């Protein structure tokens, strides 16, 4: 993971990141810490490492006392806890509801009695897309519940719909990293769907910066934001970039014409409400990001073999 330069505390406020040991949550927790925020990572499992200004507190979102303990006296609350892998959520609808909806509601319930400055819910571009199955449904329901708690209990909130986030950190939810890792390991880049399918990839480091930037801008309060990349790539272009970076030593293989639950060109459905789109400027371009993934994978492989 690329660590931003750590700044002084300068009386910065506190933040709790539910799911801060996970993929995107860990990037946001690090970005907060590097800007001097006092960060508590609330998760079942501890993070791989703790940086300056960070502490870990084991927290189960199904335990209200755990939530109340960690959220007390915090200024900002981020919720990244979810069954975030779309394919897993399709197979486990009940678990999706428990984590994505009930878990979010449990955090909001504790936030009612806390004078927090902002509640940031990590949603998805699939929230209002018909293709997202149980994952999209659960994310949309959690968004609506967040808005209602904001209205009824005066909890300032921001909803961020993330899309196509990747990075050099290993994770089950890091699709692009896992695609590259499998290509390096097997010599094959395998995919489902069509080569014409389009995505706007954004590096997790850029996504985390924008996620923290909104805290000091009141115009983002009580609003829904979309956070994806600025480079539109179809799958064919993406796979060719990966193959070229790997010196053409891999082949491309289609596994299936369909990829259930995933959109083809646009995550927006006709019933989608309006959201502001955040743009990273400057940003990590896809080529550089893929190189970082390759380097991280090779380093990981060397560590595993003891080289």
N, C-alpha and C positions, 0 to 999 in steps of 0.2 A: 504494500500500500504506500502511496506517495504521501508523506506527512508534510502539511503546511508548516511554515515557520511559527513557532510558538511565541505569542506576544505576552506582555505583562498583564496581570490581573486587572489593574486599574478599576477596582470595585465593580467588576463585571458581575452580572446576576448568575443565578444557578439554573441548571436545566437537568431534567431526568429524561433519559432515552429508554423507553420500553423497547426491548428487542435490540438493544445496543451491542449485543454480541454477534448479531447476524450480519449479513452481507452489507446492505445499504445502511442499516442502523449504525454499524461500526464506523463507517466513513463519516457520518454526520456527528457521531459522538466525538470523533477525533477532531473534526473541523471546529466544533464548539470549544473543545479543550484548547486548541491551538490559538483561538481568539481570546482565551482567558476566562471563558465561562467555567464555573465550577460544575462539573458533570458527574452525574450518578448514572451508571449503566445498570438498568433493571432488567434482569433476564434469568432464565432457569440455569443456564450454563454460563460460566465466566468467559470473558473475552480472551483471545490468545495472549494479549498483553495490555497493560494499562499505561497510559502516558501521563505526563504531568497534568494536574488539574482533574484527573479522573479517579473515580472510585467505583467499586462493584458492590451491588447489593442483590443477593439472590431474591427473585420475586416471581411468584406464581400468580398470573392474572386471574386464576380461578379462586384465589384466596384474597378476600376483600381486605383483611388485616394487613397482608403483605403490601397491597397497593397503597393503603392509607399511610403506612409507615414510610414508604419511599417517596410519596408525592408531597408529603407535608413540608411546607415552607419553600417549595420550589417555585421559581418564576415562570419557567417554560416547561411544557410537557410534550414530548414527542412520542407517538405511538407507532412503532414499526412491527409490533407483534402480530403475526398472521401466519396462516398456511399460505405462503407467498408463491409457491410454485404452482402455476396454473394446472399443469397435468396432474399433480398430486391432489389438488383441490377438486378436480373433476371426479377422481376416484374416491375421494373421502368427503362427501357433502356434509355429513354431520360434524366432522372435525373442523371443516371450513366455517360453519356457522358458529361453533363454540369459540373458536379463536378470533375470527374476523369480525363477528357481530357481538357476541356476548362478552368477549374479552375487552373489546373497545368500550362497550357500555359499562363494564365494571370500573374501568379507569375513569370514565366520565362521571360515574356516580360518586367516586371519591373526590373528583375535582369540584363538585358542587359546593363543598364547604371550604375550599381553598381559594385564596385570592390570587389565582395565577394570571399572568399577563397574556399568555396565549397557549392554546391547545392546538398542536399540529398533528393532524391525522394523515398517515401515509396511505393513500389510496392508489388506484391504478387507472390507466387509460381504458381498461376493460370495464370500468364501473358502469358505463352506460352503453356498452356494446353487446349486441345480441349474441355474439360469438363466445363470450367469456364464461358461459355455463355457470356452475355454482360459485366459481371464483368471482366472476363479475357481479353476480347477484349479491353475494355476501359483501363485497366492497361497496356497492351502491347502497345497500341497506345500512351499512355502518356510516356512510356519508350522511344519509338522511337523519340518522339518530344523532350524529354529532351536531348537525344544524339545529335539531329540535332542542337538544340540551343547551346549545348556545342561546337559543331564543328564550327558553323557559327559565334558565338559571343564570343567564347573563355571563356565560363562559365565552370569552373571545376565542375564536378559532380560525385556523387556516387549513383547508383541505388541499393536499398536493396529489395530483394524479400523475404518478411516475410511469414512464414507458421506456422499454428497451435500454435499461441501465446495465452497464457491464464494468468490469475492472480486473485488476491483476490479482485479486484476492480469491482463493478457492472457495466455492460455495455451491450448494445444490441449486441455488437460485440464479447463478451467474451463467446464463446460457452460452454466451459467446466464449467465455473462458473454457467451459467444458467442451465446446465444439472444437476449439483449438487443441486442447489437451488430448482429446481422443484422436485427432488427426495426427498429432506428433507420435502418439503411442502406436496407432494401427496403420498409419499411412493412408487413411481414408477419411474424407470429410463426408459424413452422411447427413441427410436432411429429409424432412417430411414437408409436403406442400409443393409450391411452385417456385421456380427460379425468379419469377416476376413479383413475388411477394415483397412488399416494401416495409422498411423500418427506418426510424430516426434514432440511431444509437447515441447515447450520451454516457460519458465516463462517469463513474460514481464519484470521483473527486470533484468534477464540475457540478454534479447534481447536489452534492453535499454543501458546496459553497452557496449555491442559490437557495438551498433549504434554510441556511442560517441567515443569509442576507435579508430575508423577509421579516425577521424578528424586529428589526429596527425601522420598518416601514409600515405605518398604520394603514396605508392604502390596501394592504394585503389582509387586513383583519376582516373576519367574517366573509371570506371569499374562497372560491374554488380555483385552483391553479393547475395548469398542465405543464409538466416538466419532461421534455424529451430533447433529443439532439437537434442540430440544425442541418446535418448531412443526411439527405434522403438516399438510401441505397436499396436496390433490390437484392434479393438473396444471391442471384447470379454474380453480381458485382462484388458482393461481400466475400463470397467463396473464392472468387478469382484473386482478390486481394490477399486472402489468407494463403492460397496456394503459391502465389508469387513470393510472398514473404518467406515461405518455407522452401524456397528455391525449386518450386515445381515438383517436389518429391512426394506429393500426395495426389490421390485421385478423388474425384467427386462422385458420390453415389446417392441416388434417390431411393429412399426406403418406401415412400408412399406418396400418392398424389394428393392425399388429404392430410390435414393436421388439425384434428378436431379441437374446437375451443379457441383457435387462434385466428385472428383476422388476416386478410390478404394485403390490403393497401392502406386502409384508414381505420383507426380505432373508433371513429365517431359514428354513432347511430343517429338515425333521423330524429329520434326523440331526445337527443343529448342537449343538456342545458349549456349555457354559455360559460366558459371558463377562460381566464387569462393565461397566456402561455409565457413561461419564463425562458429566457434565452441566455446561455452562458457566453460571455465575451470578456476575455479570450476563452478558448476551450481547447481540450485535448482532441486532436483530430483522430479519426478512426484508425489510420495507419499507425500512428504513434501508440495509440492505445493497444492495438493488436501486438505490436512489438513488445510492449510492457508485459502483456499476457504471456507471450512466448518465453521471455526471459524469466518470468516468475515460475512458469511450468518447468523449465529446464533446471532452475535452481532447486525446485521442489524435488525433482527426480534425482538430482545429485545428493540431496540431503537423505533421501530414502535409501540410496545405495551405499551411502557412506563415502562417496568419492571426495 
